[in-house]
């Protein structure tokens, strides 16, 4: 009896929203608001090492120096890694999204995605020195690198990503933080499936939303003035 009542309730809400679209009635939006309040992503970042990167670049390098920053594809669980050049993995997508976010801040003179997929002990080195990443970055002429690690995903609605930016010459970590993004859209999609609205899988459908949200979160926190954090 309870499940029938819930299904009926959601069908009434959907019909109300469709009625709003057809008639444009303002009063109908109260029913649609119920759905809207259950959608969205949130992200928060905790920085363990924080440097004012804009000020650091000005002090560390000569004025208007072409400082090159490489974003390396993030380390991700094996089932989410790239299969081929035509099928890039989530590590590539995270690097591209963070690259876009950092470009928008205009903090770095030259910012590129460093297309180096993997090397021995890449995962372990994230927490013990990033020696392989630094070696490849030196050989490629980068001044700084961005490296990241996505924890194994245990919930469809939550990702946790650890990110660093490291000066290549000295190996100094300039920024290091952990970002957590979560969404309640999966709950809404599961409920929608229950009432016959959609049969899409939430873990596939909302990956882009989680990806863009956490990339913006990382980019913003990495480049914000420490005094404003």
Secondary structure, 3 states (H helix, E strand, C coil): CHHHHHHHHHHHHHHHHHHHHHHCCHHHHHHHHHHHCCCCEEEEEEEEECCCHHHHHHHHCCCCCCCEEEEECCECCHHHCCCECCECCHHHHHHHHHHHHHHHHCCCCEEEEECCCCCCCHHHHCCCCCHHHHHHHHHHCCCEEEEEEECCCCECCEEEEEEEEEECCCCCEEEEEEEEEEECHHHHHHHHHHCCCCCCCHHHHCHHHHHHHHHHHHHHHHHCCHHHC
